[in-house]
Amino acid sequence: MFAKLAVTLVGLGLTSGALLVNRQHRIDVAVEIARAGDRLRREEASLGLLQAEVIAAIRPDRLAAALKVGPAAAGLDDPKWVAVTGRFDASSHGPFEEPRPR
């Protein structure tokens, strides 16, 4: 009789431990989802700021001046405005992969 009771208690202990581990895993996943949402909101906010910066940088008068006198004379030679041509060639990699060396 004592052995049955001991086995039952050990089984209940293991079951409750497994349930606690499962619960903690779900909580960790929920926290990661919340962090990903926060990162997404921050990136969207910075994207908006960058879009506004680009819009301000490509005003028609500044573009006309750049075409007439060159980008350096028009004040458009800031190193952060470097073209990234060919960086995302879809034929060499998938949409979520880094480009493979050619």
C-alpha positions, 0 to 999 in steps of 0.5 A: 500500500505504501509503494502505491502511494509513493508511486502516485505521489511521485507521478503527481510530482512529475506531472506537475513539474512538466506542467510548470515547465510547459507554462514557463515555456509559453510565458517565454514565448509570449515575452519574445513575441512582445519584444518582437512587436516592440522592435517592429514598432521601433523600426517602423518609427525609424523608417518613418524618420528615414523616409522624411529625411529622404523626402527632404533630401530630394526636394525638386530644387535640390535635385535640379541643383545637383543635376546642374552643378553635381552632387557635391556642390548641391550638398548631396555628397553626405556619405550616408546617402550611398547607393546600394545598387546590386545588393539585393539581386533576387536572382542570386538569393531568396528574399530572406537570405544574404547574397551568395558570393559570385 
